[in-house]
Amino acid sequence: MTAPPTAPARSLRYWLMKSEPDECSIDDALAAPHATVPWTGVRNYQARNFMRDGMQVGDGVLFYHSSCPEPGIAGIARVASGTRPDPTQFDPASPYYDPKSLADKPRWLLLDVQALRKTRLVSLADLRGAPVLAGMRVLQKGSRLSITPVEPEEWREITERLLA
């Protein structure tokens, strides 16, 4: 009897995930139990689909502070769980409540993110100053998605050069 074929190992992917620091900063994430926080409140279908269809445990995350005086990458994290329904969509007291989302057919998902380390702030100016990052989604005019893919060469430029 032969063993069933196994799927080839998927290489790591990389992501940029935005969080408002007054809601969940890199310091908050590092202080959380096991440095893990549920990534709640995603209310954009494309960002939700990135979580559902693209993100897997172990993927690298650039933890980005947004909607603050100086936005930028504030830490390194990793995807720590698969997706599950975001409970805030069912809570009428939550700012993320969605009355059209049904418990048996939830619209919105979350996954856990594990903060690995705080970094110096890599500002938008720093990112724009690196030619290899010119195509990075966070730098594109009108880009407002809270979760975007990061290309391997972009990840390397940020983690090996800008954070060195």
C-alpha positions in Angstrom: 0.0 0.0 0.0 1.4 3.4 -1.0 0.9 6.6 1.0 -1.4 9.2 -0.6 0.4 12.0 -2.3 0.9 15.0 -0.2 0.5 18.6 -1.3 3.7 20.5 -1.9 4.6 22.8 0.9 3.4 26.4 0.2 6.0 29.0 0.5 5.4 31.8 3.0 3.4 34.8 1.8 3.7 38.3 3.2 1.1 40.9 4.1 0.7 44.4 5.3 -2.0 44.8 7.9 -3.2 48.2 9.1 -4.4 49.0 12.6 -5.2 52.2 14.2 -2.8 52.4 17.2 -5.5 53.8 19.5 -7.5 50.6 18.8 -4.6 48.1 18.7 -1.0 49.2 18.5 2.1 47.0 18.2 2.6 47.6 21.9 -0.9 46.4 22.6 -0.3 43.3 20.5 3.0 42.5 22.2 1.3 42.8 25.6 -1.6 40.5 24.7 -1.5 36.9 26.0 0.9 35.0 23.8 1.3 38.3 21.9 -1.7 37.3 19.8 -4.7 39.5 18.9 -7.8 38.7 16.9 -7.9 40.9 13.8 -11.5 42.1 14.1 -13.4 44.8 12.3 -12.4 44.1 8.7 -15.4 45.3 6.6 -14.1 45.3 3.1 -14.7 42.3 0.9 -11.3 42.3 -0.8 -9.5 42.5 2.5 -11.8 39.7 3.9 -11.0 37.6 0.8 -7.3 38.0 1.4 -7.8 36.6 4.9 -10.1 33.8 3.7 -8.3 32.7 0.5 -4.7 33.8 0.8 -3.5 34.1 4.4 -2.2 31.0 6.2 -0.6 30.3 9.5 3.0 31.4 9.5 2.7 34.1 6.8 4.7 37.2 7.6 2.9 40.4 8.5 4.1 44.0 8.5 2.2 45.6 11.4 1.2 49.1 10.1 -0.1 51.9 12.2 -2.7 54.0 10.3 -4.9 57.0 11.0 -2.3 58.5 13.3 0.0 61.5 13.2 2.8 59.4 11.6 1.6 56.3 9.8 4.0 53.5 9.0 5.3 50.0 9.7 5.7 49.6 13.5 6.4 45.9 13.9 6.7 42.4 12.5 4.1 39.8 13.1 2.9 36.5 11.7 -0.5 35.0 10.9 -1.3 32.8 13.9 -4.6 31.1 13.0 -7.0 30.3 10.3 -10.1 32.4 9.8 -13.3 32.2 11.8 -16.4 34.4 12.0 -15.7 37.8 13.5 -18.1 38.1 16.5 -18.2 41.9 16.4 -20.5 41.6 13.3 -23.3 40.2 15.6 -22.8 42.6 18.5 -25.2 45.6 18.3 -23.0 47.5 20.7 -19.9 47.1 18.4 -18.9 49.8 15.9 -18.4 46.8 13.5 -22.0 45.5 13.9 -23.5 44.3 10.7 -27.3 43.7 11.0 -27.4 41.9 7.6 -24.8 39.3 8.7 -26.4 36.1 9.8 -25.0 33.7 12.4 -25.4 30.7 10.1 -23.9 32.7 7.1 -21.5 35.3 8.5 -20.1 37.9 6.1 -17.0 38.9 8.1 -14.0 36.9 9.3 -11.1 37.4 11.5 -7.8 35.6 12.1 -5.3 35.9 14.9 -2.0 37.8 14.4 1.0 37.2 16.7 3.2 40.2 17.2 6.9 39.1 17.0 8.7 42.4 17.6 8.4 46.2 17.6 10.6 47.9 15.1 11.6 51.5 14.5 8.8 53.2 12.6 9.2 52.8 8.8 7.3 55.8 7.6 5.6 56.4 4.2 8.5 58.6 3.3 11.0 55.8 4.1 8.9 53.4 1.9 8.7 55.9 -0.9 12.5 56.4 -0.8 13.2 52.8 -1.7 12.8 52.4 -5.5 12.1 48.6 -5.2 9.0 49.5 -3.2 7.5 51.8 -5.8 4.8 49.2 -6.7 3.8 48.5 -3.1 0.0 48.7 -2.7 0.1 50.9 0.4 2.0 53.5 -1.7 -0.6 53.6 -4.5 -2.8 56.6 -4.7 -6.2 55.9 -3.2 -5.1 52.7 -1.6 -7.2 52.3 1.6 -7.3 48.5 2.1 -6.5 47.4 5.6 -4.9 44.2 4.4 -2.7 44.0 1.3 -0.2 41.4 -0.1 3.5 42.2 0.0 5.8 40.8 -2.6 8.8 38.8 -1.4 11.2 41.4 -2.7 9.3 44.1 -0.9 9.4 42.1 2.3 13.2 41.6 1.9 13.8 45.3 1.2 11.9 46.3 4.3 13.1 43.7 6.7 16.7 43.5 5.5 17.5 47.1 4.5 15.0 49.5 6.0 14.9 47.8 9.4 18.6 46.9 9.5 
